[in-house]
Amino acid sequence: MEHVIRVQNLTKIYGKLIAVDHINFEVNKGEIFGFLGPNGAGKTTTLRMLTGIIKPDHGKADILGFNIQKEPLKAKQNIGVVPETANAYVDLSAWQNMMLMSELYGIPKKEAENRVEILLNQLNLYDRRDGKVKGFSKGMKQRLILCMALVNDPQIVFLDEPTSGLDVQSSLLIRDILQDFPDQNKTIFLTTHNMDEANHLCDRVAIINNGKITAIDRPGNLKNMIKKLKSIEVSFNKTVNIKKLSTIPNVNEIRREGDKFIIGTDNINDLIYSVTNFAQNENLKIIALNTRDPSLEEVFLEMTGET
């Protein structure tokens, strides 16, 4: 497996705060790698070190085989960066922003024009190419930033909360674009708070908390690590008293979601028997009953101690 990002003992200290604490990980070519953690965990600090914006205090990071500190230009030539906050020039048009970025990368004008047209069409911005960015919505600005990050046809794209606060249409469009990247042998390093996004997009995820990485694995494997959080989802044909339902055997926790009950347990098999016996005793009909694996969100909360 070819590693395009290799991090060894990467550390960043601000005064007495160890923001990133001797972390180690590798990212494989063509994968979508999620970097998850609560606010202040060290996600954005790590991304800034990987992209050469800030220098680490200890350790090193190799990007495509180049040390980001010692050979920053070579390391940055084949990467694209999408920050959380759009940073396009608001007094320029979308087209002008794209052509300026192309010029900075030394892309010949004719080739740049072709790339810009394709990218703006992909992100549904071509019809607004001549409009000044100051008149764009947040979703449009974020889509433009993604276009700008892709204009040099990078091998690695770093994304910091790319869909945070966006409208549904923009979020789905960006996700659809990102899902095609592995087929193009592009690698994505994605920081996000959105567990659903990470679950659907990422081949592997790393969970960072208090500057330390607590787990790195495929989402499915991480879910299997906390089997004790397994639950069932059940709905009945009549209104049910949740307090009464919570007294049946093998129930660890219970909550209501609409007309459904989500019941957590350590023993799925025995809980199903308990629920069916409860339904018979209460003269209820079970409309639906499904087992539920832990979600990536539950894994995240379990490993970070967040509530």
C-alpha positions as CSV (number, residue, x, y, z in Angstrom):
1,M,0.0,0.0,0.0
2,E,1.4,3.4,-1.0
3,H,1.4,6.0,1.7
4,V,0.9,9.6,0.5
5,I,0.9,11.1,4.0
6,R,3.2,9.8,6.8
7,V,3.1,11.5,10.2
8,Q,5.7,10.7,12.9
9,N,5.5,12.0,16.5
10,L,3.9,15.2,15.2
11,T,3.6,17.7,18.1
12,K,2.4,21.3,18.5
13,I,2.7,23.2,21.8
14,Y,1.2,26.6,22.7
15,G,2.6,27.7,26.0
16,K,1.4,25.1,28.5
17,L,-1.1,23.6,26.1
18,I,-0.1,20.5,24.1
19,A,-2.5,21.0,21.2
20,V,-1.2,18.0,19.3
21,D,0.7,15.3,21.3
22,H,3.1,13.1,19.4
23,I,0.6,11.6,16.9
24,N,1.4,9.0,14.3
25,F,-0.6,7.8,11.3
26,E,-0.4,7.1,7.6
27,V,-2.8,7.8,4.8
28,N,-3.0,5.6,1.8
29,K,-3.2,6.7,-1.8
30,G,-6.7,6.9,-3.1
31,E,-8.5,6.7,0.2
32,I,-10.8,9.2,2.0
33,F,-9.3,9.6,5.5
34,G,-11.5,11.2,8.1
35,F,-9.9,13.1,11.1
36,L,-12.6,13.4,13.8
37,G,-12.6,15.0,17.2
38,P,-14.4,17.4,19.5
39,N,-13.7,21.2,19.4
40,G,-10.2,21.9,20.6
41,A,-9.0,18.3,20.1
42,G,-6.3,19.2,17.6
43,K,-7.9,18.6,14.2
44,T,-7.3,21.9,12.6
45,T,-3.9,22.3,14.2
46,T,-2.9,19.0,12.6
47,L,-4.2,20.0,9.2
48,R,-2.3,23.3,9.4
49,M,0.9,21.5,10.1
50,L,0.3,19.0,7.3
51,T,-0.3,21.8,4.8
52,G,2.7,23.9,6.0
53,I,0.8,26.8,7.4
54,I,2.3,26.3,10.9
55,K,5.5,24.5,12.0
56,P,5.4,21.5,14.4
57,D,7.5,21.7,17.6
58,H,8.5,18.1,17.3
59,G,8.1,15.3,14.8
60,K,7.7,15.4,11.1
61,A,5.2,15.0,8.3
62,D,5.9,13.7,4.8
63,I,3.5,14.7,2.0
64,L,4.0,12.6,-1.2
65,G,7.5,11.7,0.1
66,F,8.5,15.3,0.8
67,N,9.1,16.7,4.2
68,I,6.6,19.5,4.6
69,Q,9.2,21.6,6.6
70,K,12.3,21.0,4.6
71,E,10.8,20.8,1.1
72,P,7.5,22.8,1.4
73,L,7.3,23.9,-2.3
74,K,7.6,20.3,-3.6
75,A,5.2,19.1,-0.9
76,K,2.6,21.7,-1.8
77,Q,2.8,21.4,-5.6
78,N,0.4,18.5,-5.7
79,I,-2.0,19.3,-2.9
80,G,-5.2,21.4,-2.7
81,V,-6.6,22.9,0.5
82,V,-10.2,23.8,1.3
83,P,-10.4,25.8,4.6
84,E,-13.5,25.9,6.8
85,T,-14.0,29.6,6.0
86,A,-14.1,30.6,2.4
87,N,-11.1,32.8,1.5
88,A,-11.8,33.8,-2.1
89,Y,-11.3,37.4,-3.2
90,V,-14.8,38.8,-2.8
91,D,-14.3,41.7,-5.2
92,L,-13.3,39.4,-8.0
93,S,-15.6,37.2,-10.0
94,A,-15.6,33.4,-9.7
95,W,-13.8,33.2,-13.0
96,Q,-11.2,35.7,-12.0
97,N,-10.5,33.9,-8.8
98,M,-10.1,30.6,-10.6
99,M,-7.8,32.2,-13.3
100,L,-5.7,33.9,-10.6
101,M,-5.2,30.6,-8.8
102,S,-4.3,28.9,-12.1
103,E,-1.7,31.6,-12.7
104,L,-0.2,31.1,-9.2
105,Y,0.3,27.4,-10.1
106,G,1.8,28.3,-13.4
107,I,-0.9,26.6,-15.5
108,P,-0.9,27.8,-19.2
109,K,-3.8,30.1,-19.9
110,K,-5.6,27.8,-22.5
111,E,-5.3,24.8,-20.2
112,A,-6.4,26.8,-17.3
113,E,-9.5,28.1,-19.1
114,N,-10.5,24.5,-19.9
115,R,-10.0,23.3,-16.3
116,V,-11.9,26.3,-14.9
117,E,-14.9,25.7,-17.2
118,I,-15.1,22.0,-16.3
119,L,-14.8,22.6,-12.5
120,L,-17.3,25.5,-12.4
121,N,-19.8,23.3,-14.3
122,Q,-19.2,20.4,-12.0
123,L,-20.0,22.5,-8.9
124,N,-23.0,24.3,-10.6
125,L,-21.2,27.7,-10.7
126,Y,-20.6,28.3,-14.4
127,D,-23.7,30.4,-14.9
128,R,-22.5,32.7,-12.1
129,R,-18.9,32.8,-13.3
130,D,-18.9,36.5,-14.0
131,G,-20.6,37.5,-10.7
132,K,-18.5,39.0,-7.9
133,V,-18.0,36.6,-5.0
134,K,-19.3,39.1,-2.5
135,G,-22.8,38.3,-3.8
136,F,-22.5,34.6,-3.3
137,S,-24.2,32.5,-0.6
138,K,-22.0,30.6,1.8
139,G,-22.7,27.4,-0.1
140,M,-21.6,29.0,-3.4
141,K,-18.5,30.4,-1.8
142,Q,-17.5,27.0,-0.4
143,R,-18.1,25.3,-3.8
144,L,-15.9,28.0,-5.4
145,I,-13.1,27.3,-2.8
146,L,-13.3,23.6,-3.7
147,C,-13.0,24.5,-7.4
148,M,-10.0,26.7,-6.6
149,A,-8.4,23.8,-4.6
150,L,-8.8,21.5,-7.6
151,V,-7.6,23.7,-10.4
152,N,-4.0,22.3,-10.2
153,D,-5.4,18.7,-10.4
154,P,-3.9,17.8,-6.9
155,Q,-3.1,14.3,-5.8
156,I,-4.2,15.1,-2.2
157,V,-7.0,17.4,-1.1
158,F,-7.2,18.6,2.5
159,L,-10.7,19.7,3.6
160,D,-11.5,21.4,6.9
161,E,-15.2,21.0,7.7
162,P,-16.1,21.4,4.0
163,T,-19.9,21.2,4.5
164,S,-20.2,22.9,7.8
165,G,-23.2,25.2,7.9
166,L,-24.1,24.7,4.2
167,D,-27.5,24.2,2.7
168,V,-28.5,20.6,1.9
169,Q,-28.1,21.1,-1.9
170,S,-24.5,22.4,-1.6
171,S,-23.6,19.7,1.0
172,L,-24.9,16.8,-1.2
173,L,-23.1,18.3,-4.3
174,I,-19.8,18.5,-2.5
175,R,-20.2,15.0,-1.1
176,D,-20.9,13.6,-4.6
177,I,-17.8,15.2,-6.0
178,L,-15.6,13.9,-3.2
179,Q,-16.9,10.3,-3.5
180,D,-15.5,10.2,-7.1
181,F,-12.0,11.2,-6.0
182,P,-10.7,7.7,-5.1
183,D,-11.6,6.5,-8.6
184,Q,-9.3,9.3,-9.9
185,N,-6.5,8.1,-7.5
186,K,-6.9,11.3,-5.5
187,T,-6.6,11.1,-1.7
188,I,-8.8,13.1,0.7
189,F,-7.8,14.2,4.2
190,L,-11.1,15.3,5.8
191,T,-11.7,16.9,9.2
192,T,-15.4,17.0,10.1
193,H,-17.8,17.1,13.0
194,N,-20.4,15.5,10.9
195,M,-20.5,11.8,11.9
196,D,-23.0,10.9,9.1
197,E,-20.7,12.5,6.6
198,A,-17.7,10.6,7.9
199,N,-19.6,7.3,8.0
200,H,-20.7,7.6,4.4
201,L,-17.5,9.1,2.9
202,C,-14.5,7.7,4.7
203,D,-12.5,4.5,4.1
204,R,-10.8,5.0,7.5
205,V,-11.1,7.5,10.3
206,A,-8.8,8.6,13.1
207,I,-10.4,9.9,16.3
208,I,-8.3,12.6,18.1
209,N,-9.1,13.8,21.6
210,N,-7.0,16.2,23.8
211,G,-4.3,16.1,21.2
212,K,-3.9,12.3,21.2
213,I,-5.2,9.8,18.7
214,T,-7.4,7.3,20.4
215,A,-8.3,5.1,17.5
216,I,-7.7,4.6,13.7
217,D,-9.7,2.1,11.8
218,R,-12.5,1.6,9.2
219,P,-15.8,2.9,10.5
220,G,-17.3,-0.6,10.5
221,N,-14.5,-2.0,12.7
222,L,-14.8,0.9,15.1
223,K,-18.4,0.2,15.5
224,N,-17.7,-3.5,16.3
225,M,-15.4,-2.4,19.1
226,I,-18.3,-1.2,21.2
227,K,-20.8,-4.0,20.7
228,K,-22.1,-3.2,24.2
229,L,-23.9,-0.2,22.7
230,K,-26.0,-2.4,20.4
231,S,-29.7,-1.7,20.5
232,I,-33.0,-2.5,18.9
233,E,-35.6,-0.3,17.3
234,V,-39.3,-1.2,18.0
235,S,-42.7,0.3,17.3
236,F,-46.1,-0.8,18.4
237,N,-49.7,-0.4,17.2
238,K,-50.7,1.6,20.3
239,T,-49.3,4.2,22.6
240,V,-46.9,2.7,25.1
241,N,-45.8,4.0,28.5
242,I,-42.0,4.4,28.2
243,K,-41.5,3.9,32.0
244,K,-43.3,0.6,31.9
245,L,-41.4,-0.5,28.9
246,S,-38.1,0.4,30.6
247,T,-38.8,-2.1,33.4
248,I,-38.6,-5.2,31.2
249,P,-35.5,-7.4,31.5
250,N,-32.2,-6.7,29.6
251,V,-32.9,-3.0,29.1
252,N,-29.9,-0.7,29.7
253,E,-31.3,2.5,28.3
254,I,-34.3,3.5,26.3
255,R,-35.4,6.6,24.4
256,R,-38.2,7.6,22.1
257,E,-37.7,8.7,18.4
258,G,-41.1,9.6,17.0
259,D,-43.3,6.5,17.2
260,K,-40.3,4.2,17.8
261,F,-38.4,3.2,20.9
262,I,-34.6,2.7,20.8
263,I,-33.6,0.2,23.5
264,G,-30.0,-0.4,24.4
265,T,-28.8,-3.7,25.7
266,D,-25.8,-6.0,26.3
267,N,-27.8,-9.0,25.1
268,I,-29.8,-8.5,21.9
269,N,-31.3,-12.0,21.8
270,D,-32.7,-11.9,25.3
271,L,-34.0,-8.3,24.8
272,I,-36.0,-9.4,21.8
273,Y,-37.7,-12.1,23.9
274,S,-38.4,-9.5,26.6
275,V,-40.0,-7.1,24.2
276,T,-42.2,-9.8,22.5
277,N,-43.3,-11.0,25.9
278,F,-44.1,-7.4,27.0
279,A,-46.2,-7.0,23.8
280,Q,-48.2,-10.2,24.5
281,N,-48.8,-9.3,28.1
282,E,-49.9,-5.7,27.2
283,N,-52.1,-6.9,24.2
284,L,-49.9,-5.0,21.8
285,K,-48.9,-5.7,18.2
286,I,-45.3,-5.1,17.1
287,I,-45.3,-3.1,13.9
288,A,-41.6,-3.2,13.3
289,L,-38.5,-4.5,15.2
290,N,-35.0,-4.1,13.9
291,T,-31.5,-4.5,15.5
292,R,-29.2,-1.5,15.3
293,D,-25.4,-1.5,15.2
294,P,-23.7,1.4,17.0
295,S,-23.5,4.5,14.9
296,L,-20.1,6.2,14.2
297,E,-21.5,9.0,16.4
298,E,-21.8,6.6,19.3
299,V,-18.3,5.4,18.7
300,F,-17.1,9.0,18.8
301,L,-18.9,9.8,22.0
302,E,-17.7,6.6,23.7
303,M,-14.0,7.2,22.8
304,T,-13.9,10.9,23.5
305,G,-16.1,11.0,26.6
306,E,-18.3,13.7,25.0
307,T,-22.0,14.0,25.8
